[in-house]
Amino acid sequence: MGAQGDKWRQHRRAFELARAHNCSLKEAEAQLRRDAMMIALRKSRAAENERRARYGLAPIEEPKAAPHEPFDTPWMMRN
């Protein structure tokens, strides 16, 4: 049934949630969207934490001058 079947399954979940919590269908659909968003956020945070645990944070290096002249050359000094 494809996309149409997914649409009706989503509608049924919202309808059953609305009936169980005695709220409107729109409120139930909004709650299902919030729940899906929270699940996606948790998954992305878990993936980020796993990446950080595996690779660690990138080291921060001090800025370096160009190899041909230092930062304190006279032409760079403006008073």
C-alpha positions, -999 to +999 in steps of 0.1 A: +000+000+000+031+022+004+028+059+013-010+058+016-007+029+041+018+049+061-005+078+062-034+057+075-012+040+101+000+074+113-037+086+115-047+055+134-018+061+160-029+097+164-066+087+168-058+060+194-036+085+213-064+111+212-089+086+224-067+073+252-058+108+265-092+124+258-077+151+236-083+164+201-069+147+170-047+178+163-032+177+198-025+140+194-008+146+160+013+174+175+023+151+204+034+124+180+055+149+160+071+161+193+078+125+203+094+118+169+115+149+171+128+140+205+136+105+194+156+119+164+174+143+187+184+115+211+197+094+182+217+123+169+231+131+203+240+094+209+258+094+175+277+125+184+287+112+218+299+079+201+319+099+176+335+120+204+343+089+224+359+072+194+379+101+180+380+127+208+381+164+203+403+180+178+434+197+194+434+235+193+467+248+179+482+282+186+481+305+156+514+306+138+531+333+118+538+328+081+572+311+077+587+341+058+579+369+083+569+372+119+537+389+132+556+418+147+572+432+116+574+470+115+550+474+086+523+456+106+526+481+135+500+508+134+499+534+161 
